[in-house]
């Protein structure tokens, strides 16, 4: 299935939310634990700059901003005693990714929440919705449409997009404001997986034009 554009979709500020997934230094900043394996897609797509531009456009239009943060590693975490844990969770736990109280577990400075922004509860695995208050927060703010940016394309972004669609939200994915650990992962998500769930897959320039309309 090919990518689709946002033809015909509208982004009314009172109905639309910008959802920023996992904007941690460990992902987005030089020196982060996951930055080097993300570097190729981050640089090829100019992801951080595009994320900034989408966020600025959303704020200027009065679109509510939501953050969907991954669980921060903490000493004595309960999941270290879980009977089952999937590979991605085990790997994150072993590497102590997004460690609480560390620079890597802090949001990139360009994506620090401002007063009025909503920071949802941390998700334990990939979906920003599962075992968090994100759906509740979106509904309480009257949001029916979400624009999604952040990390990582084939895990947290894809899981969050799928879950949002399952819950009835109209999803727009900004394809050059997301990154992953390699182009193959990006291609699998953007070309084959997310077109089934995202109502639109657009560029930064396209979503800014829509938000500015």
C-alpha positions as CSV (number, residue, x, y, z in Angstrom):
1,X,0.0,0.0,0.0
2,X,1.4,3.4,-0.9
3,X,1.6,6.4,1.3
4,X,-1.4,8.7,1.4
5,X,-1.5,12.5,1.6
6,X,-3.8,14.7,3.7
7,X,-6.1,15.7,0.8
8,X,-9.4,16.5,2.3
9,X,-8.4,16.3,5.9
10,X,-8.8,19.3,8.2
11,X,-7.0,20.2,11.4
12,X,-9.3,22.3,13.5
13,X,-7.4,23.5,16.6
14,X,-10.2,22.5,18.9
15,X,-10.3,19.0,17.6
16,X,-6.6,18.3,16.9
17,X,-3.7,17.4,19.2
18,X,0.0,17.1,18.5
19,X,1.4,13.9,20.0
20,X,5.2,13.9,20.6
21,X,6.5,10.4,21.3
22,X,9.7,9.8,23.3
23,X,11.6,13.0,22.6
24,X,14.4,11.9,24.9
25,X,18.1,12.9,24.7
26,X,19.0,9.2,24.5
27,X,17.3,9.2,21.1
28,X,17.7,12.7,19.7
29,X,20.9,14.2,21.1
30,X,24.6,13.5,20.3
31,X,25.9,11.3,23.1
32,X,22.5,9.7,23.8
33,X,22.6,5.9,24.3
34,X,20.5,5.3,21.1
35,X,21.6,8.3,19.1
36,X,24.3,6.6,17.0
37,X,22.1,3.8,15.8
38,X,19.4,6.4,15.1
39,X,21.8,8.9,13.5
40,X,21.4,7.8,9.9
41,X,17.6,8.4,9.8
42,X,17.7,11.4,12.0
43,X,20.2,13.1,9.7
44,X,18.8,11.9,6.4
45,X,15.3,13.2,7.3
46,X,16.5,16.2,9.4
47,X,14.1,14.8,12.0
48,X,14.9,17.1,15.0
49,X,14.5,20.2,12.9
50,X,11.3,19.0,11.4
51,X,10.0,18.1,14.9
52,X,10.7,21.7,16.0
53,X,8.9,23.1,13.0
54,X,5.8,21.0,13.5
55,X,5.7,21.9,17.2
56,X,6.1,25.6,16.4
57,X,3.3,25.4,13.9
58,X,1.0,23.6,16.3
59,X,1.7,26.1,19.1
60,X,1.1,29.1,16.8
61,X,-2.2,27.6,15.7
62,X,-3.4,26.9,19.3
63,X,-3.2,23.1,18.8
64,X,-3.0,21.3,22.2
65,X,0.4,19.5,22.7
66,X,0.7,16.1,24.3
67,X,3.8,14.1,25.2
68,X,3.8,10.3,25.3
69,X,7.0,9.4,27.1
70,X,8.5,5.9,27.4
71,X,9.1,4.5,30.9
72,X,12.3,5.8,32.4
73,X,14.6,3.2,33.8
74,X,14.7,3.3,37.6
75,X,16.7,1.3,40.1
76,X,14.5,-1.5,41.4
77,X,12.0,-1.3,38.6
78,X,9.2,-3.7,39.1
79,X,9.6,-5.1,35.6
80,X,13.0,-6.5,36.6
81,X,11.0,-9.1,38.5
82,X,8.3,-9.8,35.9
83,X,7.9,-13.4,34.8
84,X,7.6,-12.4,31.1
85,X,9.1,-9.5,29.2
86,X,9.4,-9.1,25.4
87,X,12.8,-8.7,23.8
88,X,12.6,-4.9,23.3
89,X,11.7,-4.4,26.9
90,X,14.5,-6.6,28.1
91,X,17.0,-4.8,25.9
92,X,15.9,-1.4,27.2
93,X,16.1,-2.6,30.7
94,X,19.6,-4.0,30.3
95,X,20.9,-0.8,28.7
96,X,19.1,1.3,31.3
97,X,17.7,3.5,28.5
98,X,16.1,6.8,29.5
99,X,17.4,6.4,33.0
100,X,15.4,8.6,35.4
101,X,17.4,11.6,36.8
102,X,20.0,11.4,34.0
103,X,20.6,13.6,31.0
104,X,19.6,10.7,28.6
105,X,16.3,10.3,30.4
106,X,15.5,14.0,30.0
107,X,13.5,15.4,27.1
108,X,15.6,17.1,24.3
109,X,15.8,20.8,25.2
110,X,13.7,21.8,22.2
111,X,10.9,19.6,23.3
112,X,10.5,20.4,27.0
113,X,6.9,20.7,28.0
114,X,5.5,24.2,28.6
115,X,2.7,25.2,31.0
116,X,-0.5,23.9,29.5
117,X,1.1,21.0,27.6
118,X,0.0,17.5,28.7
119,X,2.5,14.9,29.7
120,X,0.8,11.5,29.7
121,X,1.9,8.7,32.0
122,X,4.9,6.7,30.9
123,X,4.3,3.7,28.7
124,X,6.1,0.5,29.7
125,X,6.6,-0.9,26.2
126,X,5.7,0.7,22.9
127,X,2.1,2.1,22.7
128,X,1.7,5.5,24.2
129,X,-1.9,4.4,25.1
130,X,-1.5,1.1,26.9
131,X,-1.6,1.4,30.7
132,X,-1.4,5.2,30.5
133,X,-3.9,8.1,30.7
134,X,-3.2,9.3,27.2
135,X,-6.7,8.4,25.8
136,X,-8.3,9.9,28.8
137,X,-6.3,13.2,28.4
138,X,-7.1,13.4,24.7
139,X,-10.8,12.9,25.2
140,X,-10.9,15.4,28.1
141,X,-9.4,18.0,25.8
142,X,-11.9,17.2,23.0
143,X,-9.3,15.8,20.7
144,X,-10.5,13.6,17.9
145,X,-7.5,14.0,15.5
146,X,-3.8,13.4,16.3
147,X,-0.7,14.4,14.5
148,X,2.2,12.1,15.5
149,X,5.9,12.8,15.6
150,X,8.9,11.5,17.5
151,X,10.6,8.1,17.9
152,X,11.0,5.2,17.0
153,X,9.2,4.5,13.7
154,X,8.7,0.8,13.8
155,X,8.1,0.5,17.6
156,X,6.6,3.2,19.7
157,X,5.4,5.3,16.8
158,X,3.8,2.4,14.9
159,X,2.2,1.0,18.1
160,X,0.8,4.4,19.1
161,X,-0.6,5.0,15.6
162,X,-2.2,1.6,15.5
163,X,-3.7,2.0,19.0
164,X,-5.0,5.5,18.2
165,X,-6.7,4.2,15.1
166,X,-8.3,1.4,17.1
167,X,-9.6,3.9,19.6
168,X,-11.3,5.9,16.8
169,X,-8.8,8.8,16.4
170,X,-8.0,10.2,12.9
171,X,-4.3,9.9,12.7
172,X,-1.8,11.9,10.7
173,X,1.8,10.8,10.7
174,X,4.6,13.2,9.8
175,X,7.0,11.0,7.9
176,X,10.1,13.2,8.1
177,X,9.6,14.0,11.7
178,X,10.1,10.5,12.9
179,X,13.3,8.4,13.1
180,X,14.4,4.8,13.6
181,X,17.5,2.6,13.8
182,X,17.8,2.3,10.0
183,X,16.1,3.0,6.7
184,X,14.8,-0.6,6.4
185,X,12.8,-0.1,9.5
186,X,11.5,3.3,8.2
187,X,10.6,1.7,4.9
188,X,8.7,-1.2,6.5
189,X,6.7,1.2,8.6
190,X,6.0,3.9,6.1
191,X,5.4,1.8,3.0
192,X,3.7,-1.3,4.4
193,X,2.4,-1.0,7.9
194,X,1.3,2.5,8.9
195,X,-0.7,3.3,5.7
196,X,-3.3,0.8,7.0
197,X,-3.9,2.9,10.2
198,X,-2.9,6.5,9.5
199,X,-5.4,8.5,7.6
200,X,-2.6,10.6,6.2
201,X,1.2,10.2,6.0
202,X,2.6,13.7,5.1
203,X,5.8,15.7,5.1
204,X,6.6,18.5,7.6
205,X,5.9,21.1,4.9
206,X,2.5,19.6,4.1
207,X,1.3,19.5,7.7
208,X,2.6,23.0,8.4
209,X,0.6,24.2,5.3
210,X,-2.5,22.5,6.6
211,X,-2.1,23.9,10.1
212,X,-1.6,27.3,8.7
213,X,-4.6,27.2,6.4
